[in-house]
Each structure stands twice: as structure tokens, then as C-alpha cells.
Amino acid sequence: MLQMLATSSVFYKLKIMNFGLLYQVLLLKSFLHHKGLNNVYSGGLGSFSLTLLVAFYLEVLLLIAIFTLKFGNQESKPLTC
């Protein structure tokens, strides 16, 4: 019971922190259902794992955007003497 409450609170926090999370998860669930990959027992992705996957992807995109804004788009320059 306690683990279920912790899981639902994690999902609630993820939903609040990531604005488009719910819509992207629903879109991916629809896509997986169309391709027959929504059944966990036959190798598909379940709702919780899909939610964590999308949340991680959105957080990585945010970190890349912050890094790019902070340091700019610095191209690697050849070393010269």
C-alpha cells in the first residue's frame, strides 16, 4: 500500500514538472497500441515505464537547452600552435 502511494506521488510530481508529459504519453500509448506493442506480457511497454521514459527524455531536452543557452553553440575548433 505504501509503495503504491509513493508511486502515485512520483507520477503526480512528474506530471506537474513536465507540462506536455500527459499528452506525449497518450500519443505514444496510441502509437504502441496501433503497432501491437502495448501489452507488457508480450514485450511491450506499460504505462508506468512509458511515463518514466518520456519524463527522462523531457528532462534531458531541458538540460541540453540550458547548457546551450549558458555556453552557446561552441563548435570545436582545430588546435593551432
N, C-alpha and C positions, 0 to 999 in steps of 0.2 A: 504494500500500500504506500509506504513512504517513498519507494523508488518511483512509483507512478506519479506521485505529486512532484518529485524533483524533475522528472522528465517533462511534465506539462509546464512547469515553471521555466525550464530551459527553452522550450518551444515558444512560450509567450514572450520571453526576453528577445529571442531571435526575431520574432515577428515584429516587435516594436523597433528594434535597432535597424532592421533592413526593410525599407519601405516596399520594395517590389517583390519581396520573398514569396508571399502567398500567391501572387499571380504567376510568377515564374514556376513555382512548384506545380500549380494546377495545369499550366501549359505543358510541362514535362510529363505529368501524370497522364494527360490526354494522349500525348505522343507515344508514351510507353504502352498504353492500353491499345492504341492503334497498331503498334508493332508486335503486340503479344508479349511484352516484356514487363508486365506489371505484377505477375504472380511470383512471389518470393520463393515459393517451394520449387519452382521450375527454373530458378536462376535469375529472376527479375529483381527490380529494386522496390523496396517497400517505401511507405510514406515517410517514415522517420529518417531512414538513410538518405532518401532523396532530399529531404528538407535540410539535413546537415551538409550534404554535398553542395546544394545551391547556396546556403549560408556561407560556407567556406569560400566558394567562388566569388561571392559578392564582397567578402572581406578582403580577399586578395586583390580584387579590382580596386577597392578603395585604397589599399596600401600602395599600389602602383601609381594611382592618381596623385596621392600625397607626395610620394617620392619624386614624381615627375615635376610637380609644382615647386617642390622645395629645391631640387637640384637642377631642374631644367632638362632639356633633351641634349645631354652631352654626348656627342659622338666620339668614339675612340679615335685619337689622332696618333699617327705614327711617331715613334720616338726619334728625335734628331739630336745630334751632338752639337 
